[in-house]
């Protein structure tokens, strides 16, 4: 509710999106998506500070960031795409 009252307020929480058998985690800097599919890429990572239009998937070049974001991503995994 405080964020709705003041949309420019700083906040630390992340948001989640669910689309095409994937779950996305959006932080203030990154969008991290893991897909439940066989097609590549399975994981996407975009840095919105350097690439706001999400033109280059940097997941393979940044395994440490992927590893750091994975526990937060797990919070959004509701089991929606589990078989």
N, C-alpha and C positions, 0 to 999 in steps of 0.2 A: 503494500500500500504506500509506503513512503516514496518509492520510486515513481509511482503513478502521480503522486502529488508534486514531485519535483523531478521531472525526467532528466535533468542534467546532473543530478546527484551522483556521486561516485558510489560504486557498489562492487563487491568482490565475487558475487555469485556468477555462475555460468548458465547459459541457456542451452536447451537441447532441441533438435529437430529430427523428425522421422520421415524419410523419403526414399523410395525405391530400394527397399531392403537395406537401408543404411541408417545409422544414428550419427548425428553431428553434434559435437560439443562446440559451443562458441564462447570464447573468453574475450577479454578486452583486446587481446592481440591476435589470437589464432582461431581458425576454424579447423577442427580435427574431426574427420569422418572415418568410421569403420563400417564396411559393407558386409552383409551376410550373403555373399554370392561367389561364384567361381571366377567371374571375369575380373581382369585387372583394371585399375588398381583396387586392391582390397582396402588400403588405407590412403587417405588424402590428408595433407596438412598444408594450410595456407597461412602466411604471415601477413596480416592486414596492415602492418606498419610499412612494409616494403612492397606489398603486392595487394592493394585493396580490391582489385578486380579479379583476384584469384586466377591468374593466368599460368602459374607455375606451381605444380605440386612438389613440395620440398620434403616430403616424408622420408624418402630414401636417403637423403643427405643429412637428415637430422634425427637419428635414432634416439638420441638422449631426450629430445623434446617429446617425441612420440611416447617414450617410456614414462616421462613425467606426467603427460596428459592422460595416459590410459586409466589410472585409478579414478580420475574425475569423470572420464567417459563412462566407466562402469556404473557410476551413480545414475546415469540416464538409461542404462540397458534394462528395460522393463521386461524383456523376454518376448517382445512383440514379434521379432523375426526368428525366434528359435523354432526349429522343426520338431 
